[in-house]
Amino acid sequence: MQTLKVELAERSYPIHIGEGLLANPECFLPYLAGKQVAIVTNETVAPLYLAQLEQALAGRSVISVVLPDGEAHKHWETLQTIFDGLLSARHDRRTTVIALGGGVVGDMAGFAAACYQRGVDFIQVPTTLLSQVDSSVGGKTGINHPLGKNMIGAFYQPKAVVIDTASLRTLPTRELSAGMAEVIKYGLICDEPFLTWLEENTAALMALDARALTEAIRRSCQAKADVVNADERENGVRATLNLGHTFGHAIETHMGYGVWLHGEAVGAGTAMALEMSMRLGWITQAERDRSLRLLLRAGLPVVPPAQMAPEDFLRHMAVDKKVLDGRMRLVLLRRLGEAVVTDDYPHEILKATLAADYAGIVAQLQGE
């Protein structure tokens, strides 16, 4: 087991990474304030891993709340299911909520913990690559609204993050690729040498090589922890973690939550951020193409939906958490390994980016 730490003074917490951690009581018992535990999971993950976690929590009063699976269910009605379970079992302020699942489960369980009796402890146990390297770390919790993704929520840090890499063995290939979008993001925004490592190890990662996965998760979590340590509530540098997300969230909202996986939308959104960075003269075409090739090798889409016009993007992007005083801020790349958040760009460049021929770019890359 490897352990990293998110340093937030009295709210600091560990990130444990290793194989077989789900069955290890020592990964959980030190972080339980009372006897009551509520495991929040979904109908896909529960048959695979719920029994292991329940066994690790033997001796505690444990209930489980099993949610429907998918981004389409990340809303108020499903959130109420968690509160129903907690209240029906008469859980008090010393209960601990454990999120067992992917990013949707983690976001919703964390938000429920932030709200229940005005705040109870929770632990993140992410079971997808995307949630292991991104959403489980940093305390962002929330639900979607029909007009915008993740627009309702809270910053609420867990007591611990427990990453059992063995859970990735049951992960569908599509979900694995979706997680790679967030892994690649860290190389693009703050760790250019990591891009080189990913280029050399993408095949091993997609083949679920344990050593490669552990290293990718460790480096990604360390990068995320460093950013959260410096800017917990996204007042500055933390916003750079949203590379590709403003474009990507527009895709998710327009197409319907769950039609495109979050990581798939981020993949296409990252391609658009790369294109705009190139059009601004900040990165070269060769650097754009290098990054696109890596996204493609990870099995990610880099072409936005054909049914989305530039006006569709602009309408949805106007409802984004990075919009301040009516100005749309975007995360772009000054160079590979250095991201910036800016609203200082010509609108014509944004329009040209939205209208670019991404399918043609991909065809050219694949024909080389």
SETOR-338236 format. One record per residue (C-alpha): residue number from 1; residue in one letter; x, y, z. Coordinates in nm, 3 decimals, padded with zeros to 5 digits. Layout:
N
   roro   pati         u         v         w
    NUM      A         X         Y         Z
...
end
This chain:
368
   roro   pati         u         v         w
      1      M    00.000    00.000    00.000
      2      Q    00.115    00.351   -00.084
      3      T   -00.022    00.649    00.106
      4      L   -00.038    01.012   -00.006
      5      K   -00.181    01.298    00.194
      6      V   -00.404    01.594    00.119
      7      E   -00.273    01.867    00.349
      8      L   -00.564    02.082    00.472
      9      A   -00.466    02.149    00.836
     10      E   -00.720    01.985    01.068
     11      R   -00.909    01.849    00.766
     12      S   -00.609    01.668    00.618
     13      Y   -00.667    01.311    00.505
     14      P   -00.482    01.015    00.351
     15      I   -00.517    00.858    00.007
     16      H   -00.441    00.486    00.036
     17      I   -00.354    00.310   -00.292
     18      G   -00.304   -00.064   -00.325
     19      E   -00.449   -00.401   -00.413
     20      G   -00.695   -00.578   -00.184
     21      L   -00.765   -00.274    00.034
     22      L   -01.142   -00.323    00.028
     23      A   -01.107   -00.622    00.259
     24      N   -00.864   -00.451    00.499
     25      P   -01.039   -00.320    00.814
     26      E   -00.738   -00.098    00.896
     27      C   -00.817    00.113    00.591
     28      F   -01.154    00.207    00.743
     29      L   -01.179    00.158    01.118
     30      P   -00.947    00.447    01.217
     31      Y   -01.177    00.692    01.035
     32      L   -01.510    00.585    01.188
     33      A   -01.636    00.821    01.458
     34      G   -01.919    00.596    01.575
     35      K   -02.073    00.252    01.533
     36      Q   -02.307    00.344    01.249
     37      V   -02.198    00.319    00.885
     38      A   -02.398    00.377    00.567
     39      I   -02.250    00.236    00.246
     40      V   -02.379    00.415   -00.063
     41      T   -02.321    00.221   -00.383
     42      N   -02.505    00.139   -00.705
     43      E   -02.671   -00.162   -00.865
     44      T   -02.364   -00.240   -01.077
     45      V   -02.098   -00.219   -00.807
     46      A   -02.297   -00.372   -00.519
     47      P   -02.289   -00.732   -00.648
     48      L   -01.914   -00.706   -00.706
     49      Y   -01.775   -00.538   -00.395
     50      L   -02.039   -00.464   -00.131
     51      A   -01.989   -00.793    00.056
     52      Q   -01.611   -00.738    00.081
     53      L   -01.659   -00.395    00.233
     54      E   -01.927   -00.516    00.472
     55      Q   -01.689   -00.788    00.592
     56      A   -01.416   -00.529    00.656
     57      L   -01.669   -00.337    00.868
     58      A   -01.771   -00.638    01.081
     59      G   -01.879   -00.531    01.427
     60      R   -02.028   -00.204    01.309
     61      S   -02.395   -00.127    01.249
     62      V   -02.396   -00.117    00.868
     63      I   -02.671   -00.031    00.622
     64      S   -02.640   -00.012    00.247
     65      V   -02.816    00.222    00.005
     66      V   -02.807    00.094   -00.353
     67      L   -02.870    00.359   -00.617
     68      P   -02.949    00.319   -00.986
     69      D   -02.635    00.335   -01.200
     70      G   -02.548    00.622   -01.428
     71      E   -02.512    00.998   -01.470
     72      A   -02.880    01.023   -01.564
     73      H   -02.969    00.953   -01.199
     74      K   -02.744    01.220   -01.045
     75      H   -03.028    01.443   -00.926
     76      W   -03.240    01.544   -00.626
     77      E   -03.473    01.243   -00.639
     78      T   -03.187    00.993   -00.613
     79      L   -03.021    01.202   -00.342
     80      Q   -03.338    01.168   -00.137
     81      T   -03.293    00.789   -00.148
     82      I   -02.975    00.831    00.056
     83      F   -03.149    01.052    00.312
     84      D   -03.438    00.802    00.329
     85      G   -03.192    00.526    00.418
     86      L   -03.013    00.731    00.683
     87      L   -03.332    00.852    00.848
     88      S   -03.511    00.517    00.835
     89      A   -03.215    00.356    01.014
     90      R   -03.201    00.650    01.261
     91      H   -02.841    00.732    01.187
     92      D   -02.705    01.007    01.409
     93      R   -02.431    01.269    01.373
     94      R   -02.157    01.014    01.443
     95      T   -02.247    00.802    01.142
     96      T   -01.999    00.763    00.856
     97      V   -02.112    00.753    00.494
     98      I   -01.891    00.540    00.267
     99      A   -01.912    00.601   -00.108
    100      L   -01.845    00.272   -00.291
    101      G   -01.850    00.327   -00.666
    102      G   -01.758    00.568   -00.941
    103      G   -01.776    00.943   -00.965
    104      V   -02.156    00.967   -00.958
    105      V   -02.177    00.765   -00.636
    106      G   -01.891    00.961   -00.481
    107      D   -02.038    01.299   -00.568
    108      M   -02.384    01.209   -00.441
    109      A   -02.275    01.030   -00.124
    110      G   -02.040    01.316   -00.040
    111      F   -02.314    01.574   -00.095
    112      A   -02.553    01.372    00.120
    113      A   -02.289    01.355    00.395
    114      A   -02.237    01.731    00.372
    115      C   -02.611    01.790    00.418
    116      Y   -02.726    01.517    00.659
    117      Q   -02.772    01.670    01.004
    118      R   -02.558    01.955    00.866
    119      G   -02.257    01.734    00.808
    120      V   -02.138    01.382    00.890
    121      D   -01.812    01.205    00.807
    122      F   -01.760    01.020    00.482
    123      I   -01.500    00.802    00.313
    124      Q   -01.440    00.770   -00.059
    125      V   -01.389    00.418   -00.201
    126      P   -01.367    00.482   -00.577
    127      T   -01.399    00.181   -00.808
    128      T   -01.345    00.341   -01.152
    129      L   -01.023    00.485   -01.289
    130      L   -01.183    00.825   -01.337
    131      S   -01.302    00.846   -00.979
    132      Q   -00.973    00.709   -00.845
    133      V   -00.760    00.975   -01.015
    134      D   -00.998    01.269   -00.997
    135      S   -01.341    01.296   -00.838
    136      S   -01.267    01.109   -00.512
    137      V   -00.991    01.356   -00.418
    138      G   -01.051    01.718   -00.332
    139      G   -01.394    01.734   -00.174
    140      K   -01.612    01.838   -00.468
    141      T   -01.958    01.690   -00.419
    142      G   -02.288    01.755   -00.590
    143      I   -02.563    01.674   -00.834
    144      N   -02.664    01.783   -01.183
    145      H   -02.939    02.021   -01.290
    146      P   -03.115    01.999   -01.628
    147      L   -02.954    02.333   -01.718
    148      G   -02.600    02.251   -01.606
    149      K   -02.374    01.976   -01.477
    150      N   -02.260    01.980   -01.112
    151      M   -02.420    02.318   -01.052
    152      I   -02.560    02.219   -00.710
    153      G   -02.323    02.089   -00.445
    154      A   -02.069    02.160   -00.175
    155      F   -01.698    02.149   -00.102
    156      Y   -01.681    01.876    00.162
    157      Q   -01.364    01.678    00.226
    158      P   -01.365    01.304    00.306
    159      K   -01.192    01.151    00.607
    160      A   -00.997    00.917    00.377
    161      V   -00.977    00.791    00.021
    162      V   -00.924    00.415   -00.020
    163      I   -00.826    00.309   -00.373
    164      D   -00.830   -00.067   -00.431
    165      T   -00.670   -00.114   -00.773
    166      A   -00.815   -00.467   -00.795
    167      S   -01.156   -00.311   -00.862
    168      L   -01.035   -00.203   -01.206
    169      R   -01.031   -00.566   -01.323
    170      T   -01.410   -00.555   -01.359
    171      L   -01.413   -00.214   -01.527
    172      P   -01.552   -00.210   -01.885
    173      T   -01.307   -00.088   -02.149
    174      R   -01.522    00.215   -02.224
    175      E   -01.505    00.322   -01.857
    176      L   -01.129    00.262   -01.851
    177      S   -01.086    00.492   -02.152
    178      A   -01.305    00.753   -01.985
    179      G   -01.074    00.750   -01.684
    180      M   -00.773    00.797   -01.907
    181      A   -00.906    01.140   -02.006
    182      E   -00.844    01.262   -01.652
    183      V   -00.506    01.088   -01.628
    184      I   -00.385    01.253   -01.950
    185      K   -00.516    01.586   -01.821
    186      Y   -00.256    01.596   -01.544
    187      G    00.027    01.561   -01.794
    188      L   -00.116    01.841   -02.006
    189      I   -00.176    02.090   -01.727
    190      C    00.117    02.045   -01.488
    191      D    00.349    01.750   -01.564
    192      E    00.484    01.733   -01.919
    193      P    00.722    01.444   -01.835
    194      F    00.412    01.246   -01.735
    195      L    00.290    01.281   -02.095
    196      T    00.603    01.104   -02.214
    197      W    00.551    00.830   -01.954
    198      L    00.190    00.790   -02.069
    199      E    00.295    00.764   -02.433
    200      E    00.527    00.481   -02.335
    201      N    00.277    00.306   -02.108
    202      T   -00.070    00.357   -02.261
    203      A   -00.079    00.002   -02.395
    204      A    00.008   -00.138   -02.051
    205      L   -00.257    00.079   -01.885
    206      M   -00.527   -00.030   -02.130
    207      A   -00.421   -00.393   -02.067
    208      L   -00.475   -00.334   -01.692
    209      D   -00.112   -00.387   -01.600
    210      A   -00.110   -00.354   -01.221
    211      R    00.224   -00.173   -01.190
    212      A    00.141    00.078   -01.465
    213      L   -00.203    00.148   -01.319
    214      T   -00.068    00.200   -00.969
    215      E    00.194    00.445   -01.098
    216      A   -00.058    00.637   -01.307
    217      I   -00.301    00.658   -01.015
    218      R   -00.024    00.764   -00.774
    219      R    00.106    01.041   -01.001
    220      S   -00.244    01.164   -01.080
    221      C   -00.353    01.170   -00.715
    222      Q   -00.031    01.347   -00.613
    223      A   -00.090    01.613   -00.877
    224      K   -00.450    01.658   -00.765
    225      A   -00.350    01.670   -00.398
    226      D   -00.085    01.934   -00.466
    227      V   -00.339    02.155   -00.641
    228      V   -00.606    02.107   -00.373
    229      N   -00.349    02.184   -00.100
    230      A   -00.282    02.518   -00.269
    231      D   -00.642    02.609   -00.360
    232      E   -00.913    02.404   -00.190
    233      R   -01.214    02.606   -00.307
    234      E   -01.110    02.674   -00.666
    235      N   -01.035    03.044   -00.632
    236      G   -00.727    03.015   -00.852
    237      V   -00.501    02.733   -00.966
    238      R   -00.750    02.454   -00.892
    239      A   -00.962    02.568   -01.186
    240      T   -00.687    02.443   -01.419
    241      L   -00.799    02.090   -01.328
    242      N   -01.100    02.163   -01.550
    243      L   -00.908    02.146   -01.877
    244      G   -01.160    02.039   -02.140
    245      H   -01.445    02.041   -01.890
    246      T   -01.628    02.356   -02.001
    247      F   -01.656    02.218   -02.355
    248      G   -01.717    01.868   -02.217
    249      H   -01.994    01.969   -01.978
    250      A   -02.170    02.139   -02.268
    251      I   -02.163    01.807   -02.455
    252      E   -02.302    01.616   -02.156
    253      T   -02.580    01.868   -02.096
    254      H   -02.680    01.893   -02.462
    255      M   -02.670    01.522   -02.539
    256      G   -02.837    01.418   -02.213
    257      Y   -02.654    01.305   -01.900
    258      G   -02.512    00.959   -01.948
    259      V   -02.525    00.946   -02.328
    260      W   -02.159    01.043   -02.333
    261      L   -01.956    00.930   -02.032
    262      H   -01.798    01.220   -01.845
    263      G   -01.448    01.116   -01.949
    264      E   -01.555    01.082   -02.312
    265      A   -01.693    01.436   -02.310
    266      V   -01.373    01.558   -02.143
    267      G   -01.171    01.384   -02.415
    268      A   -01.352    01.575   -02.690
    269      G   -01.345    01.891   -02.476
    270      T   -00.970    01.857   -02.429
    271      A   -00.928    01.830   -02.807
    272      M   -01.118    02.159   -02.836
    273      A   -00.902    02.324   -02.569
    274      L   -00.591    02.206   -02.754
    275      E   -00.727    02.347   -03.080
    276      M   -00.801    02.684   -02.922
    277      S   -00.460    02.697   -02.753
    278      M   -00.300    02.635   -03.092
    279      R   -00.513    02.901   -03.263
    280      L   -00.400    03.149   -02.997
    281      G   -00.038    03.065   -03.083
    282      W    00.037    02.918   -02.741
    283      I    00.111    02.562   -02.852
    284      T    00.225    02.436   -03.191
    285      Q    00.033    02.215   -03.430
    286      A    00.285    01.939   -03.356
    287      E    00.207    01.967   -02.982
    288      R   -00.167    01.961   -03.053
    289      D   -00.125    01.653   -03.269
    290      R    00.096    01.479   -03.013
    291      S   -00.173    01.527   -02.749
    292      L   -00.453    01.416   -02.980
    293      R   -00.265    01.098   -03.067
    294      L   -00.239    01.014   -02.697
    295      L   -00.612    01.068   -02.645
    296      L   -00.688    00.848   -02.946
    297      R   -00.454    00.572   -02.825
    298      A   -00.649    00.571   -02.498
    299      G   -00.968    00.503   -02.694
    300      L   -01.118    00.847   -02.637
    301      P   -01.336    01.047   -02.876
    302      V   -01.175    01.373   -02.986
    303      V   -01.451    01.480   -03.225
    304      P   -01.747    01.663   -03.067
    305      P   -02.102    01.547   -03.152
    306      A   -02.196    01.622   -03.511
    307      Q   -02.540    01.738   -03.397
    308      M   -02.394    02.021   -03.186
    309      A   -02.358    02.359   -03.356
    310      P   -02.132    02.635   -03.218
    311      E   -02.444    02.810   -03.085
    312      D   -02.530    02.499   -02.881
    313      F   -02.188    02.505   -02.718
    314      L   -02.208    02.875   -02.640
    315      R   -02.554    02.842   -02.484
    316      H   -02.448    02.565   -02.248
    317      M   -02.104    02.710   -02.175
    318      A   -02.270    03.028   -02.051
    319      V   -02.401    02.820   -01.757
    320      D   -02.066    02.718   -01.612
    321      K   -01.915    02.760   -01.267
    322      K   -01.612    02.941   -01.416
    323      V   -01.829    03.221   -01.560
    324      L   -01.768    03.536   -01.353
    325      D   -01.942    03.869   -01.404
    326      G   -02.081    03.740   -01.730
    327      R   -01.738    03.657   -01.876
    328      M   -01.666    03.302   -01.990
    329      R   -01.336    03.178   -01.851
    330      L   -01.167    02.884   -02.018
    331      V   -00.882    02.654   -01.919
    332      L   -00.623    02.656   -02.198
    333      L   -00.257    02.560   -02.239
    334      R    00.023    02.816   -02.251
    335      R    00.243    02.518   -02.330
    336      L    00.230    02.144   -02.268
    337      G    00.254    02.110   -01.892
    338      E    00.127    02.461   -01.811
    339      A   -00.243    02.550   -01.800
    340      V   -00.406    02.889   -01.745
    341      V   -00.758    03.009   -01.672
    342      T   -00.841    03.307   -01.890
    343      D   -01.122    03.518   -02.029
    344      D   -00.875    03.721   -02.236
    345      Y   -00.916    03.580   -02.585
    346      P   -01.075    03.704   -02.909
    347      H   -01.430    03.577   -02.946
    348      E   -01.351    03.499   -03.308
    349      I   -01.091    03.244   -03.193
    350      L   -01.351    03.072   -02.975
    351      K   -01.601    03.064   -03.263
    352      A   -01.337    02.921   -03.497
    353      T   -01.252    02.657   -03.238
    354      L   -01.615    02.553   -03.207
    355      A   -01.649    02.530   -03.585
    356      A   -01.319    02.347   -03.651
    357      D   -01.316    02.026   -03.859
    358      Y   -01.214    01.780   -03.589
    359      A   -01.310    01.478   -03.798
    360      G   -01.076    01.602   -04.070
    361      I   -00.794    01.651   -03.821
    362      V   -00.836    01.294   -03.695
    363      A   -00.848    01.156   -04.049
    364      Q   -00.521    01.332   -04.126
    365      L   -00.355    01.196   -03.812
    366      Q   -00.474    00.843   -03.882
    367      G   -00.354    00.866   -04.240
    368      E    00.001    00.962   -04.150
end
